[in-house]
Amino acid sequence: MMSEREPPRVEHHVAGTVLVIPFSELGTKSETIRAKMLDQLLTNIKHVLKDVFRVPWVKYRTPGERLVFSFRKEHVDAAMDALQRVPGILRMHACVETQPRPDTIARKARELSDRGVIDFDTARVEVRALFFRDTRARNKLVDAVIAALQELPHRQVEPAPTTRPGDSQDAPIYIELHPDFAYITVDRRDGLNGHPVGTQNPVVAEILGRGGDLLAALLAIKRGIVVTPVFFSIGMMALDARRYQGMLAGIKRGIDEFHGFPVKRYFFVPLDELLRRITGKWPELMQEHPCTCCITARHATIGAIMSLNAMTSFVIQGATRLPDGQVMDSCPLDASIHPALNPGQLFLVSPLLAGCQDIPATFTSCLASLPGPPDATSGYTWNFCMLRARDKGMAVPDGIVNAIHEFVTRLVIERANELVVFVDGELPGGPR
């Protein structure tokens, strides 16, 4: 489907290559599964281009976890439109291909700048080197490319007259270096979504204590993707500061590697202390709101914090025994029970899902009283994910594990330099 926008954007006439960055690169799956996802994504892309949008390509190749399609320049605009409708793509770049030499890249950049295609302001240039075995040589090449680009005169380019969702005109100019070739991006768009290839469900990031997995969830939500729920299974890692430091180092490396945002501050909040403060306020809450759900939650160990997201109601699963011996079967929890319960509110639950609509204020006040974290009463819309016990369906142990909250991602989006990590157990020096 050719774009009907007129006039066409200049860069679509100079770029003949589209670099596809798949969502699978972010570390959410094992290497074997990512390879299968990449192969399936390639199949889907060829089907969409050939059979749906009738966009021909000249050739394609798969350097590492990348898909690179070459098109006739007049077909690039239509190809980008088509690719934005293929699930599983993180981002796509319309590129000019050149040699991975600093002088060649600078000369090509100067040519593009002189033609008014784009402004190569070094403050907005992102240079990334991939698949280099020699780290020192890779870093040296990146520094040399940046130094060569700094010699270029800068020219301000007016924005395109028409923008569409997914256009990233304010994004840094992207140069990707490979051992045998390099790409200079002249148009960059986000993918349609981060849904895993072959599924119709929202992204579910099962995070197993790997920095890349946490980063995948953060970036997915930063792109507006619905990630529900996001689990961060840290378990006993919280008791070993060295393993935590290694995990954080992995997160920071991932942020550098995958176009992330700068995380300059880290706050560690012990879950036991946080939940102790919350439960300490419950008797007062229960007197004010003596509903069945509140009573159930009061007499059960706190086992989960669940994100409502766009849900307006859900079901208390299973059955739980109340203090007076009665058994409460599954029942809907909706506006008829809690008129004040709105999507996006924190919902504090037992392992069988029961709660109270006033927990958001309780949680934020408790969080604000802890040392270290940012102000929790600043009017943010909190979104939380589930705290899970070690054994599903069993009584929650005293040390609640497997927890990081989706509100971290909301916080990072709105306050882009802070990351809050909830831990089970103690770290040397306490929260910081």
N, C-alpha and C positions, 0 to 999 in steps of 0.2 A: 504494500500500500504506500504509494508515494505521498509525501507530505503536501498539503494544499497551501502551506504557508508561502507567502510571497512578500518580499524577495527571499530566495533561499539564503541561508547563512553561508558566509564566504568559506569557512573552514571545510564545509562539506565538499568543496571542489578541490581541495588540496590534499585531503587525507584519503588514502585508498585502503587502509588497514583498520580493522576493528579488533581491539584487544579485549577479550572477555575475562573478567575476574570472577570465578564461580564462588558462590557462598560456601562451598565445601572446603575452601582453602583455610577457613578460619579455625580449624582444629576441633570441630564439634564431633568428628567421627575418627575412627582409626584410619591409618594410611590405606589399608586395603579397601575399606568402604568408601573412602574419598575417591579412590581410583575408579570404583564402580559408578559412583555418582557423577564423576567427570565424564565417563563414557556415556552414561545415560543422558547427561546434559547435552553432549555433542549430538546424540541421536535426536533429541528434542529440537535443538536449534536447527539442524538440517531439515527436519520435517516442517518446522514453522516457516523457514525461509523458502523452501522449495514448494511445499504443497499448500500453504496457507496464504503467504504474502507474495509468492512468485518473485522472490528476489534472488537473482543468480549470484554465485560467488565464483571467484577465479580459482582459489585454492584455500586450504586451511592447514594448520599444523598445531601440535600440542606440546609446546615447550614447558615441561614441568606441569604444575597445576595451573595451566593457562590454556585458553583456546584463542587462536589468532586466525581471523578470517581476512582474506584479501578480496576486495571488491573493485569493480570499476568505480571511479570516483563519483560518477553520477548516481550510483546506487547506494552510496554510503548512508545518505539521509534515510532512505526507506529501510535499509538494513537496521539502523539504530532504532527506528520506530518498531520494527518487528521484534527485535531482541528485547525491548522493554516489556514484552508480553510473554516472555519465557520464564517460568519459575526457576529458581535456583541460581540466578545471576546476582552477584553482589553489586557489580559496577561494570560499565563498559566504556571504552575509550576509543574515539576515532583518532587515529594516529598517523603520523608521518614516520616511516621507517628509515633508519640511517645506520651508520657504523658506530660502534661503541667507543669512539675516540673523542676526547674533549674538544679538539679543534673542529672536528667534523660536526659535532653536535652544536657547538657555538655558531658555526657558519650556517647551519640549517636553521637554527633559532633566529639568527639575524635576518635570514631571508624571509622567514615567516613574519617577523616583526616589521620588516620594511614593507611587506605586502599588506600590512594592517590586519593580519589574521588574528593576532592576539598580542598582548603586552607581556613580554618576558621580564617582568619585575622580579628581581631575585628574592624579594621579600615574600613572594607568592609562588616560588618554585619548590617543588618537591621532587627530589632525585632518589630513586630507589634502585638498588642493584640486587639481582636475584641469580641464584644457581651458580655462584662463584665459590669454588672450593677454598680458595685462599682468602681468608677474611681480611688480612692486611692489604692485599692487592685490591680487594673490593672497596675498602674504605678509602684507599688512596685514589682510586678512579673516581669515586663519588666526589671527593674533595676537589679533584682536578676539574671535573665537569662544572661544579659550582663556581670555582674560581674563573673558569673560562666564561661562564654566563655573566659573571659580575662585570665583565668588560663591555657588555653590550649596552648600547643606549636604550633607554626605556621610552615606550610610546603608549599613551593611554588610548584605549579602544572603547568606543561607545558600546553599551550593551545592545544585544539584538532587540529589534522592535517587538518581538513576540516571544514569550517564554511559556514553557509547559511544565507540568509536574515532572520532576526527575531531571530537569536541566540543572547543571551545577556551574553556573557562570561565575559564582563567587568562590569556587574551590581553587586551591593552589594549582598552578601549572605542573603537570606531572610528566616526568621523564623516567622511563624504566630502562635499566641497563641489563643486558644479558651478555654472556661471554662473547657471542658472535654477532649481536645486533643490538639496536637500541630503538626505543619508541619515544616520540615526542607527541604528547597529547594535545590536540587542538579542540576537542569537544569531549566532555565527560558527562555521563548520565548515570544515575543510580538505577539499579535493576527494579523490576516491578515489585518483587518481594523476595524474602529470604526463605520461602517455603522449600523444604527438602524436595529434591526432584522425585516425582512420582507420588506425592502425597497431596491431599487437599486440606489437611489440617494446619492450624497455626503452628509455628515453630515451637517445638518443645526441646529445650536445651538441657539435657541431662549432664550436669557438670560434675566431674569426678575429681576435683581437686587439681585440675590442670589449668595453668594460667591461660592457655589458648582457648579453653572452653569458656571461662569467665569472660574473656575478651569478646568471644563470638556473641555471647548474650548481650553484652554491653553495646557492641556496635550494632547488633540487630535492632535493639530497642532505640538506639540513637537514630537509626534510619526510619523509625516509626513503625517497625515491625511488631506485631503482637507476639510476645513470647510468654506463654502461659502454660504451666508455671516454669520458673527457673530455679533449679535446685543447685546448691553448691555443697557437695558432700565432702566435708573436711574431716569429720571424725576425729581420730586421735592426732591428726596432723597439728591440731591446735596446741597440743601439749609439747610439741617439739619446735622451738623457735627457729632452728636451723632449716627445717623443712618449710616453715612458713616463709622465711626469707628467700628460699629457693623458689617458692611459688610466686612471691611478689616479683622476683627478678624475671620470672617467666612472663608475668603479666606485662611488665615494663618492656621487655623485649618484643612481646607481641604487639603492644601499642606502637612501638617504633616500626615494626614490620608491616602492620596492616592498616596504615593510614589512620591511626587512632588520634585521640585527643590527649593533651598533656595532663597527666595526673600528678600533681605536685605535692599533695598532702594525703596522708593515710591516717585513718582513725580506727583503732581496734576497740571494740566494745564487748566485754564478756557477757555472754548470753545469760549465764546464771544470775549475775548481778542485776541485769536488766529485768529479767522475768521475776526475780525476787521482789523488785520494787513494784512491778505491776501487780503481782498477786497481793502485795501488802495493801494495795488500795482497793482490792475487790470487796471486802466486807462493806465498806462504805457504799460502793456501787450497788451491791446487792440489796441494800436497804432501800436505796432510791428506786431501783428497778427490779423488783422481785418476780421476774417472769420465769417461765419454765426453762427457757434457754439459759438464762443467767444462772439459775440454780444448778442446772446440769453442768455448766462450765465451772462453777465455783467448786463443785465436789469432784471434779476430774482434774488430773494433772494436765497442765498446759502442754499441748502436744503439737500445735500447728498455728501458724499465722498464714492465712490464705488470702490471695488477691481476688477481689470480686471482678476487677476489670469492667467489662461491659455487662456483666450479669446483673439482673435485678432480683433474682431469687435462686436459691438452690436448696437441696434436700439434706436434712440431717440423716446421715447414712447409718444403717444398722439400728441397733436399739441400745439404750443405756438405762441403767437402773438408778432411780432417784433415791435420795436418802430415806424416804418413807416406804421404800420397797416397791413402789410402782415402777412399771417398765414403760418407757416412752418409745414407741415404735417410730419408724421413719415418718417424717412429716415435713411439709414445705415450710421454708423460712422465707416469708415474703412480706410485703407491706402490711398485710393483715395482722402480722405478729409484731413487726417492727416498722411502724410508719416512717421513722426517721432514717432507716437504713438505705443508703444511696450507693450506687456504683462508685467504686474507687475508695470507699471508706475501709479502714482497717477492720478486719473481722477476726477477733481472737477466738480460737476454737479449741475444744478438747480433741482427743484422737477421733471422736465420733462426730465432730463438727457441731458445736454449739457455741453461742456467743452472745455478745451484747453490742448494741449500736453505739454505746458511749465509750467504747474502748479507744477509738482514735485519739481523743483528748487525753485519755489516761496514758496511752503509750507515748505520745509526744511529750507530755509533761515529764514522764519518767526519763525519757531519752535526753531531754534538755537538762535534767539534773545530774547526768553523768559527766565526768570530766572528759574533755577531748572532742566529742562530736560537734558538728556545727549546730547552730540554733535550730531546734526542731519545731519551733512554733512560728515559723516565718511565712506561713500561709501556703506551703507546698501541698499539692494533692499527693498524698502518699499512696503508693501501690506496693503491696507486700506479697511475698511468696511464702510457700509452706515450710514450716519447720517439721522435720520428720524424725521420728524415733528410730533407734537402731533396728528394731524389729517391728515391722508394720503390723498393726492390729494388736500389739501387746501393750502392756502398761508402759508409759514413757519413763525411762530411767531418770535418775536425779540429774545426771549430766546430759542436757539436751544437745544433740549433735546434728550434723548434716544441715547447716543453716547458713545461708546468706540471703538477704532480702532484696526483692526486686526494687525496693525504694532506692537502693544504691544506684541503679541505673537512672532512675528519675533524677536523683541528686546530681549525678554526673552530667546529665543532659542540661540541667538548669544552672548548675554551678560547676562549670566544666573543669575545675582544677581540684576537686575533692572526691575522694573515694572512701566510703565507710565500709568496713569489713566487720561482720559480727563473728565472734569466735566462741567456741565452747572450750572452757578451760582458761588458764591464765598464761599470759605472756610476760616475760621479764619486764619489770617496770610498769606493768598495768596498762590501762588504756593510754593511747597517745595519738 
